[in-house]
Amino acid sequence: MALTRFRRAMAAGVAAASLAGCADMGYYWQSVSGHLTVLNAARPVDEWLGDSQTPAPLKSRLVLAQRIRRFAVTELSLPDNPSYHRYADLQRSAVVWNVVAAPEFSLTLKTWCFPLAGCVGYRGYFSEPEARAEAARLAAQGLETSVHGVPAYSTLGWMNWAGGDPLLSTFIRYPEGELARLVFHELAHQVVYAPGDTVFNESFATAVERLGVQRWLAAQPRQGRDEALEAYLRFDGRRQQFRALTLATRQELNAIYEPNKAPAHAPPAQAALKNIAMQNFRARYAQLKASWDGYAGYDPWVAHANNASFGAQAAYDELAPGFEALFERQGRDWPQFYAAVKRLAGLPRDERHALLNRSLLPTNAGLAAEDSRP
């Protein structure tokens, strides 16, 4: 059955790749075959739990993941479908490696366009060497590039007929709060997806993960809850401080780049100001890191930070506060919140972004009017 399903999915994937045109057939082939190899490696969680060869710590994590999955449906109104009811051991650190690129004096990411998904500001590879080769090719064109491993991704529900998105070894051992956060984030992509608007999609999923994990931790039995909550708050506190630092730096860089947007030859003064901003960023990070008792989880990101990595970071949190405010305006009702977000997704990109930014204000007649549409 699994092999038959794999072959059917491979055939469907090849057909989709063909629709994209032959010029990039090699890339689409690695995308299709890489994803379907992941699907074929996945087995139902119940099989892992019933296998005497499955280590006890992994069984414990799989049981926890299934509790999180049920909570996502019953408490967050996230989709009840085959996703995250199977598990695959990939025996590598990431499921895919994303390549992002930006000009020397801009945080606007280069985009790639794909069938169904639209245009996005990244290009994913199931092989790290292939990802780094693509980054080198783009760097040779004068772009700043970044390659980062991704622990999970969403197929937006399109592959639920083939078993859905599986739990993966790349994230199954995350701390409880982080595991819940990731599952909620990826399931959110199956609720609402605006083709070609990475900032909207990722910010929405980030808002769902933040709100969802708060409810998850609050709902746990007191025994063990305090430890999980403390661990999450400690990790999330560092994450929010780091994101505040990157946001401040993005604003500083944008102020430097804006007066000479897309110049043919950037003036030396602009390059000097950029270097100062990056030096200040790393100095402020060092101070922040000292307050974390030596936690160094962001060291690799900071060491290689450039316009591409800053641009990619913006996609995940730029509109998240607007979505969180919208959730409050919908009475913290999940179905109503999702319905409001779907209506926003149906608007032109600039209009929905403007409405989300305005939702941060105390009153927002414009957004309320949009929310009242049938």
Order of alpha helices (4+ residues) and beta strands (2+ residues): alpha-alpha-beta-alpha-alpha-beta-beta-beta-beta-beta-alpha-beta-beta-alpha-alpha-alpha-alpha-alpha-alpha-alpha-alpha-alpha-alpha
